[in-house]
Amino acid sequence: RKSSVRGALDASMLERDLSSAMGEALGCGGHVDEKHLASIEAQLATMWRTLPKTAEGNVERRSLRYLIHRHFSRTSALHIRGFEPSRPADASGWGSADILSQRVPAFVESVLQSKHKLELGFSLNDAAHVVATIEQLIYDFEGSVLEKVYRQQHKPLTRSLSSQGVEQLLESYMVHWLLGDDEEGISMLLGNRSLIEIAIPHWDQIVGFTKGLIRDLDYKRQHLPDAALAAATARPGHNALAARYSFEDVHGLVGGITKSFASFWESECVSMKSALVSMDRHSTGRVPLSRFYSSALDTEWRFGESESYLRDLGALDETSWLGKQVIIPNYIQAASNCIVSSQHYLVCCANDCEGLLEEIENKVGASTAEPSEILAIVGNMSSQTTLDDDFPPHLEDSLTRQLEQIAMAHGGRVALHGRLFAQWLHYVFPRECPFPHKTGVAAAVTPSEFGENYIASDEEMKKHASEVNASQISTTLGKEELQ
């Protein structure tokens, strides 16, 4: 079984290198697997090349936070608490909700905020160590939830289980994982399993998903024994035909659930976005709040967040002459639509802007670019919101002028990771790229954290649904005139 994270770091580590601190945090005697670190560095490389650097070729703490957030969002659609772009990043700390602060209390003080690192910045290897540490912390968290399920089912951790036993464990684990801290709800569902299908959407498919992971493990054991040994999902002398599973095997399965669940759930996200896009008649990436609530009153059960909650999430545009509108990509990425809300991370819908930004980063290969270079790249891209929407963006005169104005204020070049470029990219791809609010304006607040008023009342919905809105505006108006 993998080692757990220590609760505190030795005081002698205060002046040590970050990699040593990370190794100690991982409980591995100062050593982190070099192959895994190299793999993480390779995944970070494209983004790393385009981040602004210090004179030493390193990045500042704000850029490190941004890099880590995007890495987990891109690879697993995980939003790591404490690394959200909306969170203020002052010099005093990473935030009490930060997974690193909660699980390794001395870590922030001893390493991330050391004078050495704040002055010289963080290297790519440093960033890889932070990612590896967060991965291990998440793995430890999953293990603690799994141990609780074992205890509830009176199964010793040392006993190997049959496939049926693992299926029972994973069903209970999914209830714990999906409901998070709702102990009352967990107890109610596990006490009356007939309620699970009512309370958790697509429960049958979720169960099928977990069974598929077990079958995948069996296949690797039987047909790829060397790979199974390397991944520690089989043991020397193990009979691949004997379907028995240790705690370590099951722990590996739940780790796979965290990494792949967003891909499994993506069809639900696509369905939700399609419903919103169908209400965006002017292709602005916005849905009038009146139409949003009207659909909720008619058939669309998902669109019920209150106006105040939408505002806090950063999903409500109140600046347009058209009235209040829901911003599609901000809403899709909002915490209210994350299927899992644990104390350390959220499992959310994939960010459709990631692929677009990655293509730009790959082709530019630097932290800044001239407007002409960006226009040439973006002009040949397509958003592919639907199969019928595979067209390059319309870079109207105003969008070209806006990009040139951004460059004029920064020596003739555009910073790829600045808020102004992210804002420009939102207007080019309004259904894919979220509008970048100023730091502190929006918050990754889950429904339970927001409170009982997260849902709009019928009266609130009916009031908005009855108001004059953009649906009555002529479709002949151009997108620029509506933004």
Number of C-alpha atoms within 10 A of each C-alpha: 11 13 11 17 22 14 12 13 19 13 9 8 16 17 14 13 13 24 19 19 26 27 20 21 27 25 18 16 12 13 15 19 11 9 9 13 18 13 12 19 19 13 15 20 13 18 20 24 16 20 24 19 17 13 9 11 12 20 25 18 19 15 18 21 20 16 20 21 21 22 20 18 20 19 14 19 26 25 27 23 21 23 24 19 21 18 18 17 18 10 10 8 14 23 18 12 15 20 21 22 17 16 20 18 16 20 24 17 14 20 22 20 18 16 12 14 19 15 12 15 21 23 19 19 16 21 23 23 25 22 22 20 21 21 15 19 21 19 21 19 19 19 22 14 17 24 18 13 20 17 11 11 13 9 16 12 14 9 11 18 20 14 17 12 14 22 18 14 19 23 19 20 20 20 18 23 22 16 18 16 14 12 11 9 15 18 12 12 20 15 11 9 11 10 12 18 12 11 11 14 11 14 16 11 12 17 15 14 15 21 18 12 15 20 12 12 20 23 15 18 23 15 11 12 19 14 13 19 15 10 13 14 21 25 14 9 6 13 12 17 10 12 16 19 21 18 21 17 21 21 23 19 19 22 18 14 18 19 15 16 20 23 16 12 18 15 12 15 20 16 11 17 19 14 15 25 20 10 18 21 16 21 16 22 28 29 27 25 24 24 24 23 27 20 20 19 16 8 9 14 10 10 20 20 20 16 22 14 22 23 17 17 23 23 25 24 19 13 10 10 9 16 15 20 23 25 26 26 24 26 21 25 24 23 22 22 20 21 18 21 24 17 15 20 20 22 25 27 26 22 19 20 20 16 13 18 17 14 15 19 21 14 12 19 16 18 19 21 17 16 21 13 15 18 15 10 14 21 15 10 16 14 20 13 17 10 7 7 10 12 14 15 15 12 14 11 9 10 17 14 13 15 21 17 15 19 20 13 10 11 9 14 21 24 20 22 18 15 15 17 18 20 17 19 23 20 22 22 25 22 26 25 27 27 23 21 16 12 14 12 14 21 18 22 16 19 17 13 9 16 11 9 14 19 19 18 13 12 9 13 24 16 13 19 20 12 12 14 18 23 16 7 13 9 11 7 10 12 15 13 7 15 14
